Amino acid sequence: MKNLDNVMIIDGMPVEINGEKNLLELIRKVNIKMPTFCYHSELSIYGACRMCVVENQRGEIEAACSTVPKSGMEIRTNTERLRKYRKNILELLLSNHCRDCTTCSNNGKCKLQDLAMRFGIDQVRFPNTAAEPKIDDSSVCITKDAHKCILCGDCVRVCNEVQNVGAIDFAHRGSKMSISCAFERPIADSPCVGCGQCAAVCPTGAIVVKYDFHKIWRALDDKNTKVTAQIAPAVRVAMGKELGMEEGENAMGKIVAVFHRLGFEEVYDTSTGADLTVLEESNEFLKRLSEGKADMPLFTSCCPAWIQYCEKNYPELLPNVSTCRSPMEMFASVIHEEHKPSARKHYHVAVMPCTAKKFEATRDEFVLDGKNPVDAVISTQELIQMIKESGIIFSEIEPEAVDMPFGTSTGAGVIFGVTGGVTEAVLRRVSSDKSKTALAAISYHGVRGMEGIKEAIIPYGDRRLKIAIVSGLGNASALIEKIKSGTHYDFVEVMACPGGCVNGAGQPFVAPDGKKQRGDGLYAADKMCSTKRSEENLLVMDMYNGVLKNRVHELLHTNYVKRGE
Amino acid sequence: MLKSREDLDNIRSVYAKTLESQKAKILVCAGTGCVAGGSLVIYDRLKELMEQRNIPCSVELEKEVHHPTVGIKKSGCHGFCEIGPLIRIEPQGWLYVKVQEEDCEEIIDQTVLNGVHIERLAYQNDGEICKKQDDIPFYKRQTRHVLQHCGQIDATSINEYLAIGGYSAFEKALFEMTGDEIIHEITDSGLRGRGGGGFPVGRKWEQVRRQKEPQKYVVCNGDEGDPGAFMDRSIMEGDPHNVLEGMMIAGLCCGANQGYLYVRAEYPLAVSRLKAAIEQATEIGLLGDRILGTDFSFHLRINQGAGAFVCGEGSALTASIEGKRGMPRVKPPRTVEHGLFDKPTVLNNVETFANVSLIINNGIEWFQSIGPEKSPGTKAFALTGNIVNTGLIEVPMGTTLGEVIFDVGGGMRDGGKFKGVQIGGPSGGCLTEKDLDLPLDFDSLKKAGAMIGSGGLVVMDDKNCMVEVARFFMNFTQNESCGKCVPCREGTKRMLAILERIVSGQGVEGDIELLLELADTVSATSLCGLGKTAALPIVSTIKNFRSEYEAHIREKRCPAGACSKLKKIEIDAALCKGCTKCTKSCPVNAISGKVKDPFVIDQAKCIKCGACIPTCPFHAIREV
């Protein structure tokens, strides 16, 4: 029986109110998508773009994002006045915006373009006063261009509210307002940790992932260079609609095939590196547990944005962070060592869902034989660009397997890409019960799911291990405060991006419900692996007698640096 | 330290007695305007002279009176800023105007020592000498209730405030009234917010009182950003204790124990007077914990602004106090539920708080007897512009515009012809000749497409260009826009650009329509009051003076002769003798001609500097 007391009228249609926070959500229920720039369902309501205005029966204009639906309200979403207002707002934005779309890296992926087309803007009656190109190129992870900013504030809100980093904020007032770091320092000199979430929410090309793939074309063209690659788990489930894939569809085989075509001689799966990480981190964890060290918990270390965040804000916790390198770096060390005897040059590329990995690849701590083993990191977005540029029709290409000598990986490795995955992989390793039921039990203990903070209690021998899994640096910060005020944990997994690497800033843009589908894609890949535990990867176990002999610490572990002022 | 009601009553009568015993009082106006005119120098000189002549004078009220003294006091703004520095002499009630340092000796010797009136220092009304302040038409037509203490008592002394009955409203509220009764009194009085919104004060307080959250706040908005408005400044400078009293009463009935005064940093005198007042009140125990032996505790803090007009907007103000960027936020949540630090907050204007003690002391009927039914009470206005009597006035709500301009304001200055009044500052509209009978109250003005705003009134005559007025206010608004929402940030910029083109002779056909279109979008879709009202000056000047805009655009001519870029300098061929004297003065060689024939100014080259005009011995060059 419909609740007739809680009804309002939208465009003449009665709509039931069911706890929607604002009119925008309710209007979506009647299949209308209101235009917005500054609205983001996971950020606080800002109400600044004024595109989502609606008109009520008294002719008053309100923003739909910040109006709470109330019984008896009557609104219209598409009147003559509203159309005029929206067009005027677009005109005002366009008159102050760089309109060289053809040479913009965000061409075709820009909300301003979309809405200008949607509302049929065919004139801009004001002189163009677009800001001078003011490019901040200092960060290796993102590129910022003030020229293209529409001041929607999403980047500020995600950096401050969700990530608790606060590297950027508004400066100056009125039409001179801009987004900048404190004292207008370059991003590289700020608290920025490279997580790239600002780029992920930016509706225009003002903040974008730094594109590095031009370097790779050059390497591929060089006959004297052997180009190898590793592909992260999260990449394969996010190739997305642009290439004709469903969200969450596992396209690894196709990616490998494309890479072979482009000239990569060896293509590997970062899950193999993840298996190494699981083995090392489990050892580390068990060692600490048995030593009864008071300085628990052990924090994971595979997320470079988290590492930078810890180095800049909580250096006192660095002794608690695992000394393991990330899967990408561990694997790169091994591949580098494997290639060393050869006379040819070696160029190693990592394809990551992440912007922070671009920074990780430059860390001095990982230098081997005078250079970093990863020569270039490209994001999924860049991979898609390369595929488009090459003209290969992705949807039609036949999948191929990864190469040897490192072509095996386990399900434990592939689930690294989703929040809770690292923890589940480590638990599979340390658990003495290697049965199938044990596997299922671990997955139901609360380690899976897209919530920002998850806790689990896992029995281990006669102990009960207390585990926390956080994604989003704001959640990490909250958990750390909890730990500092006395709450105990044995193991904490931290991923900087909410939801884990599948939602990294280097991934193509996806609506909130698409994020879970990506994680589900990785769990599905895990199901299709015959080996579920990292120690079952015989190839990796063999490395300890081979390339890693006596060099485990040098190749697979690292130390951290206290950063900050 | 006052520990009980009895203590308060006792100290009040002690100081009242002292005040009464003063055989004379010299009240030197120490509002910012007169201070700028040298009134503090006059104050010091008067004091010095009295000491030299061994006249016992007192600067502060003492508890004990040994012998009667002459009280010399720095009072709040007397209001008649046009003819300051002002001094009032009691007990006669005489007002001396345009006082200079040289006059001090005569004032002491003649008036103070011998009770003789000095005619040349008195105001002259068409030749008639007005000895008393109340004889002066400017004052006769006013109803100074909120401003009554300004000019009456020493603005820097809590002792004087107590002596004239100060804090008796707070006393009554604290000891004789329940929270509900106080709110009913304020609600039934009909008091509406004086900051511009006109929201019923009692209703706002009731909403805060209803909230279950234990921590609540009272915030006073002293940001007064309108150019030309100084009502709140004068109240804060001249009667700070009255403002504190209003806040304390609000805290008492709404359940708040902490108050904040947000004062713009450009008002250093107001800040220091308020600071002193808070210190004095705290010292004697009227502020702090367990006031006068009751359960009520109230603390006050001053926060200064940092130069942003937008921080006069409620949610931007609270953000500023919280140390955040002063940007308004969307509502809901509303300030009464989630205001300062996310707690229920009473946020009212200075003048609003200043009315509270009057209502509690004098009652509902008294307040309702002033002004119209839906808009009772008085309103302070800052009267400026091309009017004879500029200054700070207070009249009952409902006084007509004509009465304010001609009866109180003394009419137009220098024979100018009345053209219009800009009311409500950059958020306001203009009223014209047809509106002279319009009563000045919230609802009448709203119907006329204007708003009272905070109370700034700028009077304009035929030499004021209305397009320039719109440009001036849009320039202000554009500078002060916080930048958050697109319509205000970008829209005001574009409207300003169009107006600037128009006043510099580059207006094109279609500009007026574009202005009105933008004005509609900006007013309808802006996030906060600043943006929503930013276009009012434009809309109302176009509505009332469209022909001026058209002249600027089509004829490149400014009918008021004010816009410098549209001025034309011409040589009258009938008078010009071709003597070439003017050509030498022209910095851009715009003047040319044959000797002994009339010369011509090339308008395209002319930069309108006017250097040529005085050079002509035949007065042939004129500005047209």
HADDOCK unambig.tbl for C-alpha pairs under 7 A between the chains (distance, minus, plus):
assign (segid A and resid 46 and name CA) (segid B and resid 330 and name CA) 6.95 0.50 0.50
assign (segid A and resid 47 and name CA) (segid B and resid 330 and name CA) 6.20 0.50 0.50
assign (segid A and resid 48 and name CA) (segid B and resid 484 and name CA) 5.68 0.50 0.50
assign (segid A and resid 48 and name CA) (segid B and resid 485 and name CA) 4.08 0.50 0.50
assign (segid A and resid 48 and name CA) (segid B and resid 486 and name CA) 6.44 0.50 0.50
assign (segid A and resid 48 and name CA) (segid B and resid 527 and name CA) 6.89 0.50 0.50
assign (segid A and resid 49 and name CA) (segid B and resid 485 and name CA) 5.59 0.50 0.50
assign (segid A and resid 49 and name CA) (segid B and resid 486 and name CA) 5.43 0.50 0.50
assign (segid A and resid 50 and name CA) (segid B and resid 485 and name CA) 6.98 0.50 0.50
assign (segid A and resid 50 and name CA) (segid B and resid 486 and name CA) 6.98 0.50 0.50
assign (segid A and resid 50 and name CA) (segid B and resid 525 and name CA) 6.20 0.50 0.50
assign (segid A and resid 61 and name CA) (segid B and resid 524 and name CA) 6.12 0.50 0.50
assign (segid A and resid 61 and name CA) (segid B and resid 525 and name CA) 6.64 0.50 0.50
assign (segid A and resid 66 and name CA) (segid B and resid 330 and name CA) 6.41 0.50 0.50
assign (segid A and resid 66 and name CA) (segid B and resid 331 and name CA) 6.95 0.50 0.50
assign (segid A and resid 85 and name CA) (segid B and resid 521 and name CA) 5.40 0.50 0.50
assign (segid A and resid 89 and name CA) (segid B and resid 486 and name CA) 6.68 0.50 0.50
assign (segid A and resid 89 and name CA) (segid B and resid 487 and name CA) 6.20 0.50 0.50
assign (segid A and resid 92 and name CA) (segid B and resid 490 and name CA) 5.90 0.50 0.50
assign (segid A and resid 92 and name CA) (segid B and resid 491 and name CA) 6.73 0.50 0.50
assign (segid A and resid 173 and name CA) (segid B and resid 481 and name CA) 6.84 0.50 0.50
assign (segid A and resid 173 and name CA) (segid B and resid 482 and name CA) 5.08 0.50 0.50
assign (segid A and resid 173 and name CA) (segid B and resid 483 and name CA) 5.66 0.50 0.50
assign (segid A and resid 174 and name CA) (segid B and resid 478 and name CA) 6.99 0.50 0.50
assign (segid A and resid 174 and name CA) (segid B and resid 479 and name CA) 6.54 0.50 0.50
assign (segid A and resid 174 and name CA) (segid B and resid 480 and name CA) 6.63 0.50 0.50
assign (segid A and resid 174 and name CA) (segid B and resid 481 and name CA) 4.71 0.50 0.50
assign (segid A and resid 174 and name CA) (segid B and resid 482 and name CA) 4.58 0.50 0.50
assign (segid A and resid 174 and name CA) (segid B and resid 483 and name CA) 3.63 0.50 0.50
assign (segid A and resid 174 and name CA) (segid B and resid 489 and name CA) 5.52 0.50 0.50
assign (segid A and resid 175 and name CA) (segid B and resid 483 and name CA) 5.85 0.50 0.50
assign (segid A and resid 175 and name CA) (segid B and resid 489 and name CA) 5.47 0.50 0.50
assign (segid A and resid 175 and name CA) (segid B and resid 490 and name CA) 6.59 0.50 0.50
assign (segid A and resid 177 and name CA) (segid B and resid 483 and name CA) 6.11 0.50 0.50
